[in-house]
Structure formats: structure tokens, C-alpha cells
Amino acid sequence: MEEAMERSESAEHAVDRDAVWRRHDDILIALSQTGEREERDLALAFGKLTAACAAGVGVARCSIWLFDERRTSIVCEDLFELATSQHSRGLVLMASDYPRYFAALTENRTISATDARTHAATSEFAEGYLAPLGIRSMLEAPIRRQGRVAGVVCSEHVGDARTFSREDQMLAAGIADLASRALEASERRRAEDRLVEANEALARHKAELERTVEERTAALAASDTENRELIDRLRVAVDQLSTPVLELWDDVLALPVIGLLDSARAASMTERVLHEVTSRRARVVVVDLTGVDLVDTGTADRMASLTRAIQLLGARSVITGLQPAVAQTLVDLGADLGKVPLFRTLKDGLVHAMELTRGRRLALRR
């Protein structure tokens, strides 16, 4: 009889755990389906994560902290209090004040402190933080980015001591992974915005310089060699501004191309790109053709030569910004760009570049 009751209790416990697993999976799936607003607003994304973590783990407080640039402190980016549904931010913790805690973050997937006031990793908070707020138990899930700890998701239980289950720890770790993805999406959006702003600024500068060239050309058409040399220098400045090489993030360069690409300009552009690939040890070059409205056989051949030269240096090329008319012209001309990935939008190209560099970082960590 007793054995049968134990089997029944064990089966009931298994069913309960399965229900918890399913509920936690539903939470993580819902959180992973972020929209454009969350990608552009990191504070909004973090707010959703802390609220979901507090409800899912069942704690009074949940917060997300990020290291500062010098890694001497962590800053609270969002603190959610379940009882009042209020969000706050701004608290700073110095690494020099809590050395054991900061060391533990780099060594553990999660830190589960049933009694946070005596646990080796969290006892440093006992007097100044835990006791005044009535916090007894803590569950810490480090946020990892590019092989290092970037911050932590902190779940704080108020009241009696609590032992966090395996399911709770897995949910907290999953939310920490989503926080890492939110950081990555935010960085990608910022890189995309910077490139768009750079393209707009370049277009303005190019238009201004072209007007200057035209005005000087008209005024100095009959002038001597010195004036012609000035015009040539202005034209060189236009070419340099219309084909800059921008570093978006580690391993990734961008080359926005505006206007027609003749042989002289193509040679100069190729020389600059190859120099930057070598000096910056770039792995991916995003060639953005948004500003190119017209192509001919010569332009297509020069782009193919550029991508082959980049490949010989061990880097990869990604071409973005192809307009429908340009794409149709390339097909009609029978242009051969090899196996270079082509994307219509800059956003898609940046996502592909990030995937390429992420694979390299993972391979290095292995």
C-alpha cells in the first residue's frame, strides 16, 4: 500500500514538473518573438525580460545588470518589483566592494543561493542590501557575450529561505541568453543606423563637392595649370568621400558605393579596401550599392574583381542594396559575381555578416 502511494506521489510530482517545464518553455518562446520596437529599444526589451522572469520564477524582484566599459562595476539597467509592477534602474555595484560575487559570475552558469546572506558568492550583500530589503534567497544567471560575462539576470526572493528548482535555474539561464540576444540586436541596429547616417552624410557632402567642382570648373575653364590641378584635387576628394571604408564592428567593414564606378575610381577603391582588410584583419566586407543607380559591363566586371581580391586576402564579401533595375541589368549583361552573397537590403546583409563572424567566434572558443 505504502509503495503504491509513493509511486502515485512520484507520478504526480513528475506531472507537476512537466507542467512547469511547459510553462517555462511557453515563456521563453513568447519572449524570443521580439518585434522591431524591442530591437531598437533595449530598455523596453529588458523590461519585458525582468517582468517575465519575476513571474516565471516566482520572486518579488528581478533585475538585469550590465558591466561598465572598464568592467569595474555593474549597473542596474532594469529592476522589476512584482508586488507593484514598477520598473526602476540606475543602481551601481563596484567590483572592488564585492570581489567574491564578481568572481563567481565568471565561473558559474547560475548561482543558486538558498540563504543569500550566508552563501559564499552573495554574503557580501548581506548587511547593506539583502537584510534592509528582506531578501533571503537569490538566483543569479550570468549574461555572456562573445565568450565573456557581460552582465547578470538577478532573481531575488523575499521572505523565508527558498531552494530554487532545476526548472527555475533553467528559466533564469534562458532569460539571460535572451538578454544577450537583445544586446546583440541592439548593437546590430546601432551599426545599421550608423551606416545609414554615414550614407546620408556622404550623399550630402558629395552633392556639395560636386556643386563646388562645377562652379570652379565654369569659373576656371580658361585658367592655367595650377587651377586645373585644383579641380583634379577636388575630384579626388569627391571620390574619396563617395567610397569610404567604415568599420561597423570587430571583423566587419562596410563600403558604401555612390554613383558610377569608372576604372580609375575602381582601382583606388580596391586599393583602399584591401589595405583596410589587411590592417584591420577584417573577415567580412559589406559592399553597399544602394547609391548605385546605373551599371554597365565595366562596372559589373570591376565589382567582380574587387570581390575576388577580397577573397584572396582571406575575407568574405557581401553585396547589399541591389535595386530591381540594377539587378535586372546585371542579369541582362550576364555579369558573374561568383558565389558572393547578394542581399537587397542593408539590414539583411548586416544580419548575414553577423552570422559569419559569430561562427568564427564560436569556433575560436572551441
C-alpha positions in Angstrom: 0.0 0.0 0.0 2.7 2.4 1.0 4.7 1.5 -2.1 1.7 2.3 -4.3 1.2 5.7 -2.6 4.9 6.5 -3.1 4.5 5.6 -6.8 1.5 7.8 -7.1 3.2 10.7 -5.4 6.2 10.3 -7.7 4.0 10.3 -10.8 2.2 13.4 -9.5 5.5 15.1 -9.0 6.6 14.2 -12.5 3.4 15.6 -13.9 3.9 18.8 -11.9 7.5 19.2 -13.2 6.3 18.6 -16.8 3.7 21.3 -16.3 6.4 23.7 -15.0 8.7 22.8 -18.0 5.9 23.5 -20.5 5.0 26.8 -18.8 8.7 28.0 -18.8 9.1 26.9 -22.4 6.0 29.0 -23.3 7.5 32.0 -21.5 10.8 31.7 -23.4 9.1 31.2 -26.8 6.9 34.2 -26.2 9.9 36.3 -25.2 12.0 35.2 -28.2 9.5 36.6 -30.6 10.7 40.2 -30.3 9.4 42.9 -32.6 11.2 45.9 -34.1 10.4 48.1 -31.1 12.3 45.8 -28.7 15.2 45.6 -31.2 15.5 49.4 -31.2 14.7 50.0 -27.5 16.9 47.9 -25.3 15.2 49.3 -22.1 11.9 48.0 -23.4 13.3 44.6 -24.1 15.0 44.4 -20.7 11.7 45.4 -19.0 9.8 42.6 -20.7 12.5 40.1 -19.6 12.6 41.1 -16.0 8.8 41.1 -15.7 8.6 37.6 -17.2 11.4 36.3 -15.1 9.8 37.5 -11.8 6.5 35.9 -12.7 8.0 32.7 -14.1 10.5 32.0 -11.3 8.0 33.4 -8.7 10.2 36.0 -7.0 9.5 39.5 -5.7 12.2 41.2 -7.6 14.1 40.6 -10.8 16.7 42.8 -12.4 19.2 42.9 -15.3 22.7 44.4 -14.6 25.5 45.1 -17.2 29.2 45.7 -16.8 30.6 49.1 -17.5 33.2 49.5 -20.2 36.2 49.1 -17.8 34.4 46.2 -16.0 35.0 47.8 -12.6 31.3 47.9 -11.8 27.8 46.6 -12.9 24.9 49.0 -13.5 21.2 48.1 -13.0 19.6 48.6 -16.4 16.1 47.4 -15.2 14.7 46.3 -11.8 11.1 44.9 -11.8 9.2 44.6 -8.5 6.3 42.1 -8.8 4.1 43.5 -6.0 3.9 47.0 -7.5 4.7 46.2 -11.2 7.2 49.0 -11.1 10.4 49.3 -13.1 13.5 51.3 -11.9 17.2 51.5 -12.8 20.5 53.2 -12.1 21.9 51.4 -9.0 25.7 50.7 -9.3 27.7 48.0 -7.6 31.6 48.3 -7.6 33.6 45.2 -8.2 36.1 46.3 -5.5 33.3 46.1 -2.9 32.1 42.6 -3.8 35.1 40.7 -5.2 33.7 37.2 -4.4 30.5 37.9 -6.1 32.1 39.2 -9.3 34.5 36.2 -9.4 31.6 33.8 -9.0 29.8 35.4 -12.0 32.6 34.4 -14.4 32.8 30.8 -13.1 29.1 29.6 -13.0 26.2 29.2 -15.4 23.9 30.1 -12.5 24.4 30.9 -8.8 21.6 29.5 -6.7 21.8 30.8 -3.1 19.1 29.4 -0.8 20.4 31.6 2.0 21.9 34.5 0.2 23.1 36.1 3.4 25.5 33.2 4.1 26.2 31.9 0.6 29.9 32.3 -0.3 29.1 34.2 -3.6 26.4 36.6 -2.2 27.1 37.0 1.5 28.9 40.3 0.8 25.5 41.9 0.1 24.0 40.8 3.5 24.2 44.0 5.6 24.0 46.8 3.0 21.5 45.2 0.6 19.8 41.9 1.4 18.8 42.5 5.1 17.3 46.0 4.6 15.1 44.7 1.7 14.2 41.5 3.3 15.8 39.4 0.6 16.6 35.8 1.7 17.3 33.8 -1.5 19.0 34.8 -4.8 19.2 33.2 -8.2 21.9 34.7 -10.5 22.2 33.9 -14.2 25.2 35.5 -15.9 24.7 37.1 -19.4 27.5 36.1 -21.7 28.6 37.9 -24.9 31.4 36.9 -27.2 32.9 34.5 -24.7 32.9 36.7 -21.6 30.4 37.8 -18.9 28.6 41.0 -19.9 26.1 41.2 -17.0 23.7 39.2 -14.9 20.0 38.4 -14.5 19.3 38.6 -10.8 16.1 37.0 -9.2 15.5 37.9 -5.5 13.1 36.1 -3.2 11.8 38.0 -0.2 10.7 36.1 2.9 11.8 32.6 4.1 14.7 30.8 2.5 13.9 29.2 -0.8 15.6 26.5 -2.8 15.4 27.2 -6.5 14.4 24.2 -8.6 16.3 22.9 -11.6 13.4 24.3 -13.7 13.8 27.8 -12.1 17.5 27.8 -12.9 17.0 26.8 -16.5 14.4 29.5 -17.0 16.7 32.1 -15.5 19.6 30.9 -17.7 17.3 31.1 -20.8 16.3 34.6 -20.0 20.0 35.5 -19.6 20.5 34.1 -23.1 17.6 36.3 -24.4 19.2 39.3 -22.7 22.4 38.5 -24.6 20.4 38.3 -27.9 18.8 41.7 -27.1 22.2 43.2 -26.6 23.3 41.7 -30.0 20.2 43.0 -31.8 20.7 46.5 -30.2 24.3 46.5 -31.5 23.3 45.5 -34.9 20.6 48.2 -35.1 23.1 50.8 -34.0 25.5 49.7 -36.6 22.8 49.8 -39.3 21.7 53.3 -38.1 25.3 54.5 -38.2 25.8 53.2 -41.7 22.5 54.8 -42.9 23.6 58.1 -41.3 27.0 57.8 -42.9 25.4 57.2 -46.3 23.2 60.2 -46.0 26.1 62.5 -44.8 28.2 61.2 -47.7 25.5 61.9 -50.2 25.2 65.5 -48.9 29.0 66.0 -48.9 29.2 64.6 -52.4 26.5 66.8 -53.7 28.1 69.9 -52.1 31.5 69.0 -53.5 30.1 68.3 -57.0 28.5 71.7 -56.9 31.8 73.2 -55.9 33.6 71.3 -58.7 31.0 72.5 -61.3 31.3 76.2 -60.1 35.1 76.1 -60.1 35.2 74.4 -63.4 33.0 77.0 -65.0 35.0 79.9 -63.4 38.4 78.4 -64.2 37.8 76.8 -67.5 40.4 79.0 -69.2 42.8 79.2 -66.3 46.3 77.9 -66.1 47.7 74.5 -64.9 47.6 75.5 -61.2 43.8 75.9 -61.4 43.4 72.6 -63.3 45.3 70.8 -60.6 42.9 72.3 -58.0 40.0 70.9 -59.9 41.7 67.5 -60.0 42.2 67.6 -56.2 38.5 68.4 -55.7 37.6 65.4 -57.9 39.8 63.2 -55.8 38.1 64.4 -52.7 34.7 63.6 -54.2 35.8 60.0 -55.0 37.3 59.5 -51.5 34.1 60.7 -49.8 31.9 58.6 -52.1 33.8 55.4 -51.3 34.8 55.4 -47.7 35.7 52.2 -45.8 33.8 52.1 -42.5 34.4 49.7 -39.6 31.0 48.6 -38.3 32.3 46.3 -35.5 35.2 43.9 -35.0 35.9 41.8 -38.2 33.3 43.7 -40.3 33.9 46.6 -42.7 31.4 48.4 -44.9 32.0 50.0 -48.3 29.1 52.3 -49.4 29.4 53.0 -53.2 27.6 56.0 -54.6 27.4 56.9 -58.3 29.2 55.5 -61.4 32.3 53.3 -60.9 34.9 54.0 -63.6 38.2 52.3 -63.9 40.3 54.9 -62.1 37.9 55.1 -59.2 37.5 51.3 -59.0 41.3 50.9 -58.8 41.5 53.5 -56.0 38.6 51.9 -54.1 40.1 48.4 -54.4 43.4 49.6 -53.1 41.8 51.3 -50.1 39.6 48.3 -49.3 42.4 45.8 -49.5 44.6 48.0 -47.3 41.8 48.2 -44.6 41.1 44.4 -44.8 44.8 43.7 -44.1 45.3 46.4 -41.4 42.1 45.7 -39.5 42.2 41.9 -40.1 38.6 42.0 -41.3 36.7 38.9 -42.0 33.7 40.3 -43.9 33.3 43.3 -46.2 29.7 44.6 -46.8 29.7 46.4 -50.2 26.5 48.6 -50.2 25.3 49.5 -53.7 22.2 51.5 -52.5 23.7 54.6 -54.1 24.3 53.0 -57.5 21.5 53.7 -59.9 23.2 52.6 -63.2 25.6 49.7 -64.0 27.3 48.6 -67.2 29.5 45.7 -68.1 32.6 47.6 -66.9 31.0 48.3 -63.5 30.0 44.6 -63.1 33.5 43.4 -64.0 35.1 45.8 -61.5 32.8 44.7 -58.7 33.7 41.0 -59.5 37.4 41.9 -59.4 37.0 43.6 -56.1 35.3 40.6 -54.5 37.9 38.2 -55.8 40.7 40.4 -54.4 39.0 40.5 -51.0 38.6 36.7 -51.1 42.4 36.3 -51.8 43.1 38.1 -48.5 41.0 35.5 -46.6 37.9 37.8 -46.1 34.4 37.4 -47.4 32.3 39.8 -49.5 28.6 40.6 -49.0 26.8 42.8 -51.6 23.7 44.7 -50.4 21.4 47.4 -51.8 20.7 46.0 -55.2 17.8 47.8 -56.7 15.4 45.8 -59.0 16.6 47.8 -62.1 20.2 47.2 -61.3 19.7 43.5 -60.6 17.8 43.2 -64.0 20.7 44.9 -65.8 23.3 42.6 -64.2 21.2 39.6 -65.4 20.9 41.1 -69.0 24.7 41.7 -69.1 25.4 38.1 -67.9 27.5 39.5 -65.0 29.3 36.9 -63.0 29.8 37.8 -59.3 30.7 34.3 -58.4 29.3 33.0 -55.1 29.2 36.3 -53.4 26.0 36.6 -51.2 23.6 39.2 -52.6 21.0 41.0 -50.4 18.5 43.6 -51.5 18.6 45.4 -48.1 21.4 46.6 -45.9 19.7 45.1 -42.9 19.8 41.6 -44.4 23.4 42.0 -45.3 24.3 43.1 -41.7 22.5 40.1 -40.3 24.4 37.7 -42.6 27.7 39.4 -41.7 27.0 39.0 -38.0 26.2 35.3 -38.5 29.5 34.8 -40.4 31.5 36.5 -37.6 29.5 34.7 -34.8 30.5 31.4 -36.3 34.2 32.3 -36.3 34.0 33.4 -32.6 32.3 30.2 -31.6 35.0 28.2 -33.5 37.7 30.1 -31.7 36.1 29.4 -28.3 36.1 25.7 -29.0 
